[in-house]
Amino acid sequence: MHVLIVEDKKQVARMLKKTLEEKGHSAVICFDGPSGLAHAGSGYFDVVVLDMMLPHMDGSEVVRRLRASNNRIPVLVLTARDTISDMVSTLDLGVDDYLTKPFAVAEFMARLRAVARRGPAILGVRLEVADLVLDPTASEVTRGGRLVALTRKEYLLLEFLMRRPNQVLSRASIIERVWGLADDTAENTLEVFIRNLRGKIDINRESKLIQTVRGVGYRLMSGAPD
């Protein structure tokens, strides 16, 4: 699990990071709202742990901007406010769960696992970018109404890109999410799969959807030239 911790209290943030890493997860810390918002929109993380009292942009505004941009990344809020009205208003922002401070590490981990399992969206909803359609319920991909035959890894790669349209995704984040850390992935493996995927969905098409962002990675653009 890749966790983004947005917490301005450095001692708390580092304690959470240490706890997560000891349990085999990865964690990145941001200490203010704007940097937390930017990282949350990167497409790299599975879940956000978000403090409400942040400098420069509070947690409420971070959530509002995420949801306004249709970013459904799961969010677990940490808050010192524990009245019913505070809890209701927090949930109404569009967060997935909240945890009042102080809290036990065991409860934090349990709530984090539950939130992360929900995923970034309703996974059964079909994905559409231009005339490219991916149907998770049938595990089928079509472009312009024509079925595209993909291998399992090609399908997972395309799904990862389509769930984050117009976002620049680093090579490292794509490899880690599609192949996993345990795989001994050669440096050119991703490039080979991208080339194969382009050959199946972009070949002979005026509109090239898969873009290379030199020195960074790739993104799936709606109708943008390659």
N, C-alpha and C positions, 0 to 999 in steps of 0.2 A: 504494500500500500504506500502510495506517495502522498504525503501530508504537507499542506501549507499551514504554518502556524503564524497568525497575525496577532501579535501581542506585544504591547509596548513595555511591559515589565520584563526586563531582560532575565531576571532570575527565574521567573515562571516559565518564560519561553524556552530557556535552556534546559530546565527540568523536564518539560514536555518532550523536547527534542531527544534528550538522553533516554527517556522512558521508551519512546517509540523506536529508537535505534537499537536499544537492548532487546526489543521484541521482534527485530528483523525488518522493521519498516524504514523508509527514508523520510527525512523531514527537512524542510527549509523554513527559516524564520524571516519574517518581515516585522519591522517595528513601528510602522505607520500605515495609515489608510491608503494613500495613493500607491505605494509600492505593493501593498497587499492586493489591491485591485488589479494592478498590472500583472502580477504573478498568477492570480486566480484565473485570468483570461488567457493564460499561455497554452492551455490544453494539456499540460504535463501532469497535473495533480488529480488525485482521486477524490480528495475531500479537503475542505478548508476548516480549520479551527480558528474562530474569529472572536477576539475580544471586542466589546462594544465601545469602550472608552479608549479611543486612539487619537494620536495627534494628527492635525492637518485634515483628516476626514474620518468621522466616527464610523463605527461598525454598521450602523443603520444605513448610512449613505453608501457604504461599500456594497451591501446587499441590494439596495435599490438599484444601483447602477448595473450590477451583475444581472439581476432579473430583467431589467429594462432592455439589456442587450441579448436577452433570451439565453443567457448562460445559466444552465441548471445544475451546475456543480453542487454536490451536497455540502451544506454548511452546518457545522456544530458551533453554536454561540456559547461563549463564556461570559457570564455576567454576574455582577454583585447585586443586581436588583432582583428581589425575590417576591414581590407582591403579585397577586393574580393579574392585575392590569398590566404590569410590566411584562409578565410572561405572555399574555395574550397579544400585546402589541408587538413583541419580539417575533412570535410565530407568524403574525399577520404580515410581517415583512417578506416572508417567503423562505425563511430558514427551515431546516429540517428537524432540528432539535436544539435544546439549550441545556446548559449545565450551570447551576449557581455556585459561586465561589463562597467559601472554600469547598473543595471536592476531593473525594478519594480517587487515587490513581485507578483502582479497579473499576470504579463506576465510569470514569473518563474513557477507559479503553472499551468498556462494554457499549457505551453510547456511540463512540466513534465507529466501532465495527458495525453497529446497526445502521448508522447513517450512511456509511460507505457502501453497504450492501444494496442500498436503494438505487445507486447508480446516478448518472447525470441527467437522466431523462427516462421516460417510459420507453424501455428498450424495444418494445414491439412495434413502435411507430415507424413507418417506412421513411427513409431518408431520400431527399431529392435535391440535387444540385444540377441546375440547367435541365437537360433531358436525361440525366443519369439518375437512375432509381435503384435503391437497395432496399429490399424487403426482408427484415430480420426474421419474420415469422416463417417465411418460405425459404430463407437463405438463398435468395435469387437476386441477380443484378441484371438490369436492362439498360440499354442506351438507345434512345430514339425508338423505344418499343421493342427492340430486338434483344433477345436473351444473350448475355455474355457469360461464357463458361470460365470460371475461375477456380484455381486450386484453393485449398483451405487457407494457406498463408496469404495468398493474394486477396482473398475475401476479407480476412482480418485487417490487412493493411489498408484496403480501400475503406472499410468501415471506420477505422480509426481516423482517416483523413476526412471522410464525409461527416462525421460527428463534430468536426471542428472546421467547417468551411471558412475560407479566407484567412485562417490563422497560419502563421509561419511556425512549423513544427521542426524542432531540431532533429538531426539524424539520431542522436543518442536517445531522445525521448521516444522516437518511433521504434527503434530497435528494442528498447527495454519493454515497451508495451506490447509489441507484436511477437517478439521472440522470447522475451524474458531474460532475466539476469543469468539464469543457469545455463543458457545456451552459449556455445562457443561460436559466436557469430563473426564471420570474416568481415573485414572492412568493406568489401565490395558486395556483400550479400544484399544489402538494402538497394544499392544501385541496380543490381540485376533484377530484383523484384519490381522496382519502379519501372525499369525498361520494359519488362514483360507486361506490366499493368498498362502502360501507355500503349503498347502494341495491341492490347485488347479493347481499350475504351477510347483512345484518342486517334488511332490510325485512320487515315482517310477522312478525318473530321476537320472542318474549318475551325471549329472551336476546340482548342486544346485546354483541358481542365487541369491537368497536373503540371504545376510549375516547379522549377528548381530555383531555390533562393541561394545563390552562390555563397559558399562559406558558412551556411547555416543549416539548410535542410530543404523541406518541401512544403507546398501548400496546395490545396484544391480550391481553384477559383471558378466562379460561375461565369463561364463564357469568356474568360480573359485569354489573350493570346499567349502562347508558350514562349 
